């Protein structure tokens, strides 16, 4: 199955920010199976899980998170726990790259103590052909639009990524 990048559509940053600042931890909510936090999982083990970004800026954009609510990978993970997390990041990234056209795989930990505090790692595949000035942070910022994806296509994409793990 071939995947091409859907068009980007404007994203309501203010609504998203309000939800992030005022709502519960979104990662813990997904783990608790909250119906408002429906997501498409791609990987799970005893300590870690990964799922497609609900607001992807690049097709195949995944988040990898520890199940435990921790906020700092520097202070709260031992070296072995950090390396175990990164092994999952690497495995998921390989599966993503095997699924969608990927020129370069971005990997980063963002978040904020004011919202999105639960540690999570972004895996974001840059497709071939993106002009230089639209790569890197530009490609990741929802302020520049999010992909116009629907639930069925994201479900199929998650299934393909799982099959490549
Ligand atoms: Zn949490």
Backbone and ligand atoms as CSV (ligand in chain L), in Angstrom:
chain,resi,resn,atom,element,x,y,z
A,1,UNK,N,N,0.857,-1.200,0.000
A,1,UNK,CA,C,0.000,0.000,0.000
A,1,UNK,C,C,0.883,1.236,0.000
A,2,UNK,N,N,0.634,2.153,-0.921
A,2,UNK,CA,C,1.448,3.358,-0.977
A,2,UNK,C,C,0.812,4.492,-0.200
A,3,UNK,N,N,1.650,5.206,0.490
A,3,UNK,CA,C,1.136,6.337,1.263
A,3,UNK,C,C,1.689,7.636,0.700
A,4,UNK,N,N,0.813,8.599,0.499
A,4,UNK,CA,C,1.280,9.935,0.154
A,4,UNK,C,C,0.742,10.908,1.183
A,5,UNK,N,N,1.427,12.009,1.288
A,5,UNK,CA,C,1.145,13.005,2.312
A,5,UNK,C,C,-0.183,13.720,2.026
A,6,UNK,N,N,-1.156,13.618,2.931
A,6,UNK,CA,C,-2.394,14.387,2.726
A,6,UNK,C,C,-2.113,15.893,2.801
A,7,UNK,N,N,-3.036,16.683,2.295
A,7,UNK,CA,C,-2.894,18.140,2.379
A,7,UNK,C,C,-2.970,18.587,3.840
A,8,UNK,N,N,-2.372,19.739,4.114
A,8,UNK,CA,C,-2.489,20.316,5.454
A,8,UNK,C,C,-3.688,21.253,5.505
A,9,UNK,N,N,-4.344,21.237,6.672
A,9,UNK,CA,C,-5.477,22.129,6.899
A,9,UNK,C,C,-5.176,22.952,8.149
A,10,UNK,N,N,-5.783,24.129,8.268
A,10,UNK,CA,C,-5.515,24.959,9.452
A,10,UNK,C,C,-5.895,24.229,10.741
A,11,UNK,N,N,-5.191,24.540,11.808
A,11,UNK,CA,C,-5.385,23.882,13.104
A,11,UNK,C,C,-5.738,24.937,14.138
A,12,UNK,N,N,-6.738,24.621,14.968
A,12,UNK,CA,C,-7.180,25.585,15.983
A,12,UNK,C,C,-6.256,25.494,17.204
A,13,UNK,N,N,-5.189,26.272,17.154
A,13,UNK,CA,C,-4.175,26.232,18.210
A,13,UNK,C,C,-4.756,26.668,19.554
A,14,UNK,N,N,-5.628,27.663,19.531
A,14,UNK,CA,C,-6.172,28.170,20.803
A,14,UNK,C,C,-7.022,27.126,21.512
A,15,UNK,N,N,-7.841,26.444,20.745
A,15,UNK,CA,C,-8.672,25.400,21.349
A,15,UNK,C,C,-7.784,24.272,21.903
A,16,UNK,N,N,-6.782,23.911,21.123
A,16,UNK,CA,C,-5.862,22.867,21.548
A,16,UNK,C,C,-5.127,23.287,22.823
A,17,UNK,N,N,-4.686,24.537,22.866
A,17,UNK,CA,C,-3.944,25.025,24.036
A,17,UNK,C,C,-4.836,25.021,25.275
A,18,UNK,N,N,-6.085,25.444,25.115
A,18,UNK,CA,C,-6.997,25.427,26.269
A,18,UNK,C,C,-7.173,24.019,26.808
A,19,UNK,N,N,-7.366,23.063,25.890
A,19,UNK,CA,C,-7.564,21.673,26.289
A,19,UNK,C,C,-6.312,21.155,27.010
A,20,UNK,N,N,-5.164,21.506,26.467
A,20,UNK,CA,C,-3.914,21.037,27.053
A,20,UNK,C,C,-3.698,21.634,28.435
A,21,UNK,N,N,-3.981,22.926,28.571
A,21,UNK,CA,C,-3.703,23.620,29.834
A,21,UNK,C,C,-4.723,23.271,30.904
A,22,UNK,N,N,-5.960,22.980,30.489
A,22,UNK,CA,C,-7.032,22.800,31.468
A,22,UNK,C,C,-7.444,21.345,31.643
A,23,UNK,N,N,-7.120,20.501,30.685
A,23,UNK,CA,C,-7.593,19.118,30.732
A,23,UNK,C,C,-6.672,18.222,31.538
A,24,UNK,N,N,-7.057,16.944,31.670
A,24,UNK,CA,C,-6.195,15.983,32.359
A,24,UNK,C,C,-4.995,15.617,31.488
A,25,UNK,N,N,-4.064,14.891,32.064
A,25,UNK,CA,C,-2.906,14.400,31.300
A,25,UNK,C,C,-3.408,13.564,30.124
A,26,UNK,N,N,-3.046,13.962,28.915
A,26,UNK,CA,C,-3.610,13.269,27.747
A,26,UNK,C,C,-3.055,11.867,27.589
A,27,UNK,N,N,-1.831,11.637,28.018
A,27,UNK,CA,C,-1.259,10.291,27.899
A,27,UNK,C,C,-1.932,9.348,28.895
A,28,UNK,N,N,-2.079,9.797,30.137
A,28,UNK,CA,C,-2.771,8.980,31.137
A,28,UNK,C,C,-4.228,8.751,30.726
A,29,UNK,N,N,-4.843,9.757,30.098
A,29,UNK,CA,C,-6.236,9.616,29.655
A,29,UNK,C,C,-6.339,8.553,28.563
A,30,UNK,N,N,-5.393,8.522,27.643
A,30,UNK,CA,C,-5.398,7.492,26.600
A,30,UNK,C,C,-5.253,6.114,27.245
A,31,UNK,N,N,-4.314,6.012,28.197
A,31,UNK,CA,C,-4.085,4.725,28.862
A,31,UNK,C,C,-5.320,4.267,29.626
A,32,UNK,N,N,-6.053,5.227,30.178
A,32,UNK,CA,C,-7.255,4.891,30.934
A,32,UNK,C,C,-8.426,4.586,30.016
A,33,UNK,N,N,-8.223,4.752,28.708
A,33,UNK,CA,C,-9.283,4.442,27.750
A,33,UNK,C,C,-10.395,5.464,27.714
A,34,UNK,N,N,-10.057,6.697,28.033
A,34,UNK,CA,C,-11.079,7.736,28.018
A,34,UNK,C,C,-11.638,7.900,26.601
A,35,UNK,N,N,-12.965,7.872,26.454
A,35,UNK,CA,C,-13.546,7.895,25.098
A,35,UNK,C,C,-13.215,9.147,24.290
A,36,UNK,N,N,-12.941,10.257,24.963
A,36,UNK,CA,C,-12.564,11.469,24.228
A,36,UNK,C,C,-11.124,11.404,23.736
A,37,UNK,N,N,-10.406,10.412,24.183
A,37,UNK,CA,C,-8.996,10.309,23.821
A,37,UNK,C,C,-8.730,9.063,22.997
A,38,UNK,N,N,-9.639,8.807,22.075
A,38,UNK,CA,C,-9.471,7.701,21.135
A,38,UNK,C,C,-8.163,7.902,20.361
A,39,UNK,N,N,-7.435,6.821,20.185
A,39,UNK,CA,C,-6.169,6.916,19.471
A,39,UNK,C,C,-5.910,5.594,18.766
A,40,UNK,N,N,-4.904,5.600,17.906
A,40,UNK,CA,C,-4.537,4.392,17.181
A,40,UNK,C,C,-3.177,3.920,17.667
A,41,UNK,N,N,-3.187,2.816,18.420
A,41,UNK,CA,C,-1.927,2.357,19.005
A,41,UNK,C,C,-1.094,1.619,17.963
A,42,UNK,N,N,0.206,1.717,18.104
A,42,UNK,CA,C,1.093,0.987,17.202
A,42,UNK,C,C,1.998,0.012,17.954
A,43,UNK,N,N,2.129,0.205,19.268
A,43,UNK,CA,C,3.037,-0.654,20.033
A,43,UNK,C,C,2.658,-0.588,21.502
A,44,UNK,N,N,2.872,-1.730,22.203
A,44,UNK,CA,C,2.670,-1.724,23.657
A,44,UNK,C,C,3.495,-2.828,24.291
A,45,UNK,N,N,4.160,-2.509,25.388
A,45,UNK,CA,C,4.746,-3.544,26.242
A,45,UNK,C,C,4.429,-3.184,27.689
A,46,UNK,N,N,5.090,-3.825,28.645
A,46,UNK,CA,C,4.726,-3.641,30.057
A,46,UNK,C,C,4.904,-2.194,30.505
A,47,UNK,N,N,5.896,-1.506,29.946
A,47,UNK,CA,C,6.252,-0.178,30.452
A,47,UNK,C,C,5.980,0.967,29.489
A,48,UNK,N,N,5.790,0.652,28.219
A,48,UNK,CA,C,5.836,1.667,27.175
A,48,UNK,C,C,4.705,1.435,26.181
A,49,UNK,N,N,4.203,2.502,25.607
A,49,UNK,CA,C,3.274,2.327,24.500
A,49,UNK,C,C,3.477,3.444,23.477
A,50,UNK,N,N,2.995,3.195,22.280
A,50,UNK,CA,C,3.167,4.156,21.191
A,50,UNK,C,C,1.878,4.222,20.389
A,51,UNK,N,N,1.598,5.409,19.879
A,51,UNK,CA,C,0.336,5.619,19.177
A,51,UNK,C,C,0.525,6.733,18.153
A,52,UNK,N,N,-0.346,6.739,17.169
A,52,UNK,CA,C,-0.289,7.801,16.164
A,52,UNK,C,C,-0.699,9.123,16.794
A,53,UNK,N,N,-0.005,10.175,16.418
A,53,UNK,CA,C,-0.399,11.508,16.846
A,53,UNK,C,C,-1.815,11.790,16.375
A,54,UNK,N,N,-2.589,12.369,17.263
A,54,UNK,CA,C,-3.966,12.720,16.904
A,54,UNK,C,C,-3.991,13.919,15.952
A,55,UNK,N,N,-2.967,14.720,16.004
A,55,UNK,CA,C,-2.897,15.916,15.153
A,55,UNK,C,C,-1.593,15.877,14.360
A,56,UNK,N,N,-1.504,14.945,13.418
A,56,UNK,CA,C,-0.215,14.757,12.740
A,56,UNK,C,C,0.140,15.918,11.821
A,57,UNK,N,N,1.393,16.304,11.866
A,57,UNK,CA,C,1.899,17.280,10.907
A,57,UNK,C,C,2.678,16.571,9.804
A,58,UNK,N,N,3.042,15.312,10.047
A,58,UNK,CA,C,3.678,14.478,9.044
A,58,UNK,C,C,3.018,13.108,9.113
A,59,UNK,N,N,2.779,12.494,7.962
A,59,UNK,CA,C,2.086,11.216,7.954
A,59,UNK,C,C,2.946,10.154,8.641
A,60,UNK,N,N,2.359,9.467,9.609
A,60,UNK,CA,C,3.094,8.466,10.372
A,60,UNK,C,C,3.662,8.991,11.677
A,61,UNK,N,N,3.383,10.236,11.978
A,61,UNK,CA,C,3.857,10.883,13.219
A,61,UNK,C,C,3.327,10.096,14.421
A,62,UNK,N,N,4.248,9.545,15.214
A,62,UNK,CA,C,3.888,8.741,16.384
A,62,UNK,C,C,4.434,9.365,17.654
A,63,UNK,N,N,3.809,9.016,18.759
A,63,UNK,CA,C,4.325,9.367,20.074
A,63,UNK,C,C,4.627,8.072,20.822
A,64,UNK,N,N,5.764,8.042,21.478
A,64,UNK,CA,C,6.149,6.913,22.326
A,64,UNK,C,C,6.218,7.433,23.751
A,65,UNK,N,N,5.548,6.757,24.685
A,65,UNK,CA,C,5.495,7.261,26.059
A,65,UNK,C,C,5.625,6.125,27.060
A,66,UNK,N,N,6.278,6.410,28.185
A,66,UNK,CA,C,6.220,5.443,29.283
A,66,UNK,C,C,4.808,5.423,29.847
A,67,UNK,N,N,4.370,4.268,30.329
A,67,UNK,CA,C,3.023,4.197,30.905
A,67,UNK,C,C,2.963,4.942,32.236
A,68,UNK,N,N,4.060,4.891,32.956
A,68,UNK,CA,C,4.135,5.598,34.235
A,68,UNK,C,C,4.136,7.104,33.965
A,69,UNK,N,N,3.389,7.854,34.768
A,69,UNK,CA,C,3.386,9.311,34.579
A,69,UNK,C,C,4.672,9.893,35.138
A,70,UNK,N,N,5.632,10.015,34.283
A,70,UNK,CA,C,6.861,10.721,34.643
A,70,UNK,C,C,7.013,11.883,33.677
A,71,UNK,N,N,7.745,12.865,34.110
A,71,UNK,CA,C,7.806,14.108,33.336
A,71,UNK,C,C,9.205,14.442,32.829
A,72,UNK,N,N,10.213,13.943,33.493
A,72,UNK,CA,C,11.584,14.276,33.098
A,72,UNK,C,C,12.372,13.022,32.752
A,73,UNK,N,N,12.818,12.947,31.499
A,73,UNK,CA,C,13.647,11.794,31.133
A,73,UNK,C,C,15.048,11.929,31.712
A,74,UNK,N,N,15.413,13.129,32.138
A,74,UNK,CA,C,16.748,13.339,32.710
A,74,UNK,C,C,16.776,12.895,34.175
A,75,UNK,N,N,15.743,13.310,34.923
A,75,UNK,CA,C,15.768,13.072,36.371
A,75,UNK,C,C,15.036,11.804,36.798
A,76,UNK,N,N,14.068,11.367,36.011
A,76,UNK,CA,C,13.179,10.312,36.507
A,76,UNK,C,C,13.393,8.955,35.853
A,77,UNK,N,N,14.255,8.877,34.861
A,77,UNK,CA,C,14.578,7.591,34.250
A,77,UNK,C,C,16.009,7.223,34.591
A,78,UNK,N,N,16.194,5.968,35.005
A,78,UNK,CA,C,17.562,5.465,35.134
A,78,UNK,C,C,18.132,5.306,33.726
A,79,UNK,N,N,19.429,5.088,33.647
A,79,UNK,CA,C,20.044,4.891,32.332
A,79,UNK,C,C,19.407,3.707,31.617
A,80,UNK,N,N,19.191,2.614,32.338
A,80,UNK,CA,C,18.630,1.426,31.685
A,80,UNK,C,C,17.184,1.672,31.257
A,81,UNK,N,N,16.424,2.422,32.056
A,81,UNK,CA,C,15.042,2.746,31.666
A,81,UNK,C,C,15.032,3.655,30.440
A,82,UNK,N,N,15.957,4.606,30.404
A,82,UNK,CA,C,16.055,5.493,29.241
A,82,UNK,C,C,16.405,4.703,27.978
A,83,UNK,N,N,17.368,3.790,28.119
A,83,UNK,CA,C,17.775,3.009,26.947
A,83,UNK,C,C,16.654,2.073,26.493
A,84,UNK,N,N,15.887,1.557,27.446
A,84,UNK,CA,C,14.746,0.707,27.076
A,84,UNK,C,C,13.712,1.519,26.299
A,85,UNK,N,N,13.478,2.751,26.746
A,85,UNK,CA,C,12.547,3.632,26.028
A,85,UNK,C,C,13.068,3.918,24.626
A,86,UNK,N,N,14.362,4.208,24.525
A,86,UNK,CA,C,14.926,4.528,23.210
A,86,UNK,C,C,14.958,3.320,22.282
A,87,UNK,N,N,15.027,2.120,22.867
A,87,UNK,CA,C,14.936,0.922,22.020
A,87,UNK,C,C,13.553,0.878,21.357
A,88,UNK,N,N,12.526,1.236,22.110
A,88,UNK,CA,C,11.180,1.278,21.529
A,88,UNK,C,C,11.091,2.385,20.481
A,89,UNK,N,N,11.668,3.551,20.791
A,89,UNK,CA,C,11.675,4.658,19.820
A,89,UNK,C,C,12.305,4.178,18.506
A,90,UNK,N,N,13.418,3.478,18.611
A,90,UNK,CA,C,14.115,2.995,17.420
A,90,UNK,C,C,13.280,1.955,16.669
A,91,UNK,N,N,12.702,1.022,17.412
A,91,UNK,CA,C,11.884,-0.026,16.778
A,91,UNK,C,C,10.683,0.592,16.055
A,92,UNK,N,N,10.007,1.515,16.722
A,92,UNK,CA,C,8.826,2.133,16.115
A,92,UNK,C,C,9.244,2.975,14.907
A,93,UNK,N,N,10.359,3.687,15.037
A,93,UNK,CA,C,10.832,4.512,13.923
A,93,UNK,C,C,11.137,3.648,12.700
A,94,UNK,N,N,11.743,2.494,12.918
A,94,UNK,CA,C,12.020,1.598,11.793
A,94,UNK,C,C,10.722,1.120,11.145
A,95,UNK,N,N,9.751,0.817,11.978
A,95,UNK,CA,C,8.462,0.358,11.434
A,95,UNK,C,C,7.767,1.489,10.669
A,96,UNK,N,N,7.866,2.713,11.190
A,96,UNK,CA,C,7.278,3.861,10.494
A,96,UNK,C,C,7.976,4.061,9.145
A,97,UNK,N,N,9.311,4.003,9.163
A,97,UNK,CA,C,10.080,4.211,7.929
A,97,UNK,C,C,9.799,3.115,6.902
A,98,UNK,N,N,9.456,1.931,7.383
A,98,UNK,CA,C,9.117,0.835,6.467
A,98,UNK,C,C,7.709,0.998,5.902
A,99,UNK,N,N,6.942,1.916,6.480
A,99,UNK,CA,C,5.532,2.057,6.106
A,99,UNK,C,C,5.275,3.274,5.228
A,100,UNK,N,N,5.851,4.403,5.596
A,100,UNK,CA,C,5.617,5.629,4.833
A,100,UNK,C,C,6.935,6.105,4.221
A,101,UNK,N,N,6.878,6.770,3.068
A,101,UNK,CA,C,8.117,7.286,2.459
A,101,UNK,C,C,8.804,8.253,3.427
A,102,UNK,N,N,10.061,7.985,3.738
A,102,UNK,CA,C,10.771,8.748,4.769
A,102,UNK,C,C,12.150,9.150,4.255
A,103,UNK,N,N,12.369,10.453,4.158
A,103,UNK,CA,C,13.694,10.937,3.784
A,103,UNK,C,C,14.581,11.078,5.016
A,104,UNK,N,N,13.960,11.488,6.133
A,104,UNK,CA,C,14.710,11.672,7.381
A,104,UNK,C,C,13.746,11.515,8.544
A,105,UNK,N,N,14.206,10.790,9.586
A,105,UNK,CA,C,13.328,10.548,10.728
A,105,UNK,C,C,13.642,11.543,11.841
A,106,UNK,N,N,12.664,12.353,12.178
A,106,UNK,CA,C,12.830,13.264,13.306
A,106,UNK,C,C,12.457,12.545,14.600
A,107,UNK,N,N,13.148,12.890,15.674
A,107,UNK,CA,C,12.909,12.298,16.981
A,107,UNK,C,C,13.152,13.362,18.020
A,108,UNK,N,N,12.165,13.613,18.856
A,108,UNK,CA,C,12.379,14.653,19.868
A,108,UNK,C,C,11.380,14.528,20.999
A,109,UNK,N,N,11.808,15.024,22.163
A,109,UNK,CA,C,10.962,15.088,23.332
A,109,UNK,C,C,10.615,16.545,23.572
A,110,UNK,N,N,9.317,16.841,23.558
A,110,UNK,CA,C,8.861,18.199,23.831
A,110,UNK,C,C,7.986,18.151,25.075
A,111,UNK,N,N,6.937,18.923,25.119
A,111,UNK,CA,C,6.059,18.949,26.281
A,111,UNK,C,C,6.251,20.225,27.070
A,112,UNK,N,N,5.445,20.366,28.112
A,112,UNK,CA,C,5.469,21.564,28.940
A,112,UNK,C,C,5.013,21.193,30.334
A,113,UNK,N,N,5.594,21.802,31.345
A,113,UNK,CA,C,5.118,21.574,32.711
A,113,UNK,C,C,3.725,22.161,32.908
A,114,UNK,N,N,3.303,23.028,32.017
A,114,UNK,CA,C,1.977,23.641,32.137
A,114,UNK,C,C,0.892,22.822,31.440
A,115,UNK,N,N,1.303,21.780,30.737
A,115,UNK,CA,C,0.374,20.929,29.993
A,115,UNK,C,C,1.219,19.997,29.149
A,116,UNK,N,N,0.720,18.807,28.818
A,116,UNK,CA,C,1.545,17.826,28.094
A,116,UNK,C,C,2.795,17.475,28.888
A,117,UNK,N,N,2.660,17.382,30.222
A,117,UNK,CA,C,3.850,17.162,31.045
A,117,UNK,C,C,4.331,15.712,30.995
A,118,UNK,N,N,3.424,14.775,30.744
A,118,UNK,CA,C,3.779,13.352,30.704
A,118,UNK,C,C,4.821,13.138,29.593
A,119,UNK,N,N,5.941,12.567,29.971
A,119,UNK,CA,C,7.023,12.360,29.002
A,119,UNK,C,C,6.522,11.620,27.762
A,120,UNK,N,N,6.853,12.136,26.605
A,120,UNK,CA,C,6.529,11.439,25.359
A,120,UNK,C,C,7.561,11.830,24.310
A,121,UNK,N,N,7.841,10.863,23.459
A,121,UNK,CA,C,8.833,11.067,22.411
A,121,UNK,C,C,8.139,11.144,21.062
A,122,UNK,N,N,8.438,12.180,20.300
A,122,UNK,CA,C,7.871,12.291,18.957
A,122,UNK,C,C,8.753,11.544,17.961
A,123,UNK,N,N,8.109,10.792,17.100
A,123,UNK,CA,C,8.777,10.192,15.949
A,123,UNK,C,C,8.043,10.728,14.731
A,124,UNK,N,N,8.733,11.479,13.903
A,124,UNK,CA,C,8.050,12.181,12.815
A,124,UNK,C,C,8.849,12.026,11.525
A,125,UNK,N,N,8.287,11.271,10.565
A,125,UNK,CA,C,9.024,11.003,9.326
A,125,UNK,C,C,8.830,12.109,8.289
A,126,UNK,N,N,9.928,12.756,7.930
A,126,UNK,CA,C,9.880,13.758,6.864
A,126,UNK,C,C,9.870,13.032,5.527
A,127,UNK,N,N,8.857,13.260,4.696
A,127,UNK,CA,C,8.832,12.581,3.400
A,127,UNK,C,C,9.833,13.220,2.434
A,128,UNK,N,N,10.166,12.514,1.359
A,128,UNK,CA,C,11.033,13.111,0.344
A,128,UNK,C,C,10.342,14.308,-0.312
A,129,UNK,N,N,11.146,15.253,-0.758
A,129,UNK,CA,C,10.621,16.318,-1.611
A,129,UNK,C,C,10.141,17.559,-0.908
A,130,UNK,N,N,10.274,17.619,0.418
A,130,UNK,CA,C,9.837,18.825,1.122
A,130,UNK,C,C,10.918,19.898,0.941
A,131,UNK,N,N,10.537,21.096,0.497
A,131,UNK,CA,C,11.543,22.157,0.332
A,131,UNK,C,C,12.273,22.432,1.650
A,132,UNK,N,N,13.538,22.788,1.544
A,132,UNK,CA,C,14.379,22.968,2.741
A,132,UNK,C,C,13.716,23.854,3.798
A,133,UNK,N,N,13.155,24.968,3.371
A,133,UNK,CA,C,12.594,25.914,4.350
A,133,UNK,C,C,11.317,25.409,4.996
A,134,UNK,N,N,10.772,24.313,4.497
A,134,UNK,CA,C,9.573,23.723,5.111
A,134,UNK,C,C,9.898,22.443,5.874
A,135,UNK,N,N,11.199,22.177,6.074
A,135,UNK,CA,C,11.606,21.008,6.840
A,135,UNK,C,C,11.775,21.390,8.314
A,136,UNK,N,N,12.331,20.498,9.084
A,136,UNK,CA,C,12.674,20.681,10.493
A,136,UNK,C,C,11.489,21.228,11.302
A,137,UNK,N,N,11.679,22.257,12.105
A,137,UNK,CA,C,10.585,22.692,12.980
A,137,UNK,C,C,9.365,23.161,12.185
A,138,UNK,N,N,9.601,23.749,11.048
A,138,UNK,CA,C,8.475,24.196,10.227
A,138,UNK,C,C,7.532,23.032,9.924
A,139,UNK,N,N,8.117,21.866,9.628
A,139,UNK,CA,C,7.315,20.703,9.262
A,139,UNK,C,C,6.546,20.153,10.457
A,140,UNK,N,N,7.019,20.445,11.652
A,140,UNK,CA,C,6.426,19.869,12.862
A,140,UNK,C,C,5.395,20.777,13.519
A,141,UNK,N,N,5.420,22.051,13.202
A,141,UNK,CA,C,4.562,22.992,13.926
A,141,UNK,C,C,3.128,22.952,13.426
A,142,UNK,N,N,2.218,22.636,14.343
A,142,UNK,CA,C,0.791,22.611,13.985
A,142,UNK,C,C,0.311,23.990,13.550
A,143,UNK,N,N,1.042,25.024,13.965
A,143,UNK,CA,C,0.709,26.392,13.525
A,143,UNK,C,C,0.749,26.496,11.996
A,144,UNK,N,N,1.509,25.597,11.356
A,144,UNK,CA,C,1.588,25.594,9.898
A,144,UNK,C,C,0.584,24.620,9.272
A,145,UNK,N,N,-0.335,24.127,10.115
A,145,UNK,CA,C,-1.369,23.225,9.629
A,145,UNK,C,C,-1.110,21.787,10.054
A,146,UNK,N,N,-2.186,21.016,10.113
A,146,UNK,CA,C,-2.070,19.579,10.393
A,146,UNK,C,C,-2.637,18.825,9.204
A,147,UNK,N,N,-2.258,17.569,9.084
A,147,UNK,CA,C,-2.693,16.780,7.933
A,147,UNK,C,C,-4.190,16.491,8.013
A,148,UNK,N,N,-4.813,16.546,6.873
A,148,UNK,CA,C,-6.251,16.272,6.771
A,148,UNK,C,C,-6.445,14.758,6.688
A,149,UNK,N,N,-6.357,14.097,7.866
A,149,UNK,CA,C,-6.503,12.640,7.906
A,149,UNK,C,C,-7.847,12.293,8.558
A,150,UNK,N,N,-8.395,11.156,8.173
A,150,UNK,CA,C,-9.620,10.700,8.834
A,150,UNK,C,C,-9.320,9.448,9.653
A,151,UNK,N,N,-10.300,9.078,10.446
A,151,UNK,CA,C,-10.093,7.983,11.390
A,151,UNK,C,C,-9.787,6.664,10.675
A,152,UNK,N,N,-10.468,6.412,9.580
A,152,UNK,CA,C,-10.275,5.139,8.878
A,152,UNK,C,C,-8.865,5.046,8.291
A,153,UNK,N,N,-8.380,6.157,7.727
A,153,UNK,CA,C,-7.039,6.109,7.132
A,153,UNK,C,C,-5.975,5.988,8.226
A,154,UNK,N,N,-6.197,6.637,9.367
A,154,UNK,CA,C,-5.238,6.513,10.470
A,154,UNK,C,C,-5.246,5.095,11.050
A,155,UNK,N,N,-6.426,4.483,11.113
A,155,UNK,CA,C,-6.516,3.099,11.596
A,155,UNK,C,C,-5.736,2.169,10.667
A,156,UNK,N,N,-5.876,2.386,9.352
A,156,UNK,CA,C,-5.158,1.541,8.382
A,156,UNK,C,C,-3.657,1.774,8.477
A,157,UNK,N,N,-3.263,3.035,8.678
A,157,UNK,CA,C,-1.842,3.356,8.809
A,157,UNK,C,C,-1.255,2.700,10.061
A,158,UNK,N,N,-1.973,2.777,11.179
A,158,UNK,CA,C,-1.489,2.154,12.414
A,158,UNK,C,C,-1.333,0.647,12.227
A,159,UNK,N,N,-2.268,0.056,11.523
A,159,UNK,CA,C,-2.197,-1.386,11.281
A,159,UNK,C,C,-0.956,-1.727,10.458
A,160,UNK,N,N,-0.674,-0.909,9.442
A,160,UNK,CA,C,0.520,-1.146,8.611
A,160,UNK,C,C,1.793,-1.002,9.438
A,161,UNK,N,N,1.844,0.010,10.302
A,161,UNK,CA,C,3.031,0.183,11.134
A,161,UNK,C,C,3.189,-1.012,12.067
A,162,UNK,N,N,2.105,-1.442,12.680
A,162,UNK,CA,C,2.174,-2.619,13.575
A,162,UNK,C,C,2.695,-3.831,12.819
A,163,UNK,N,N,2.271,-3.975,11.563
A,163,UNK,CA,C,2.688,-5.160,10.800
A,163,UNK,C,C,4.164,-5.098,10.449
A,164,UNK,N,N,4.768,-3.903,10.535
A,164,UNK,CA,C,6.202,-3.766,10.237
A,164,UNK,C,C,7.063,-3.786,11.498
A,165,UNK,N,N,6.434,-3.940,12.649
A,165,UNK,CA,C,7.204,-4.006,13.903
A,165,UNK,C,C,7.742,-5.411,14.133
L,1,ZN,ZN,ZN,0.256,11.179,32.563
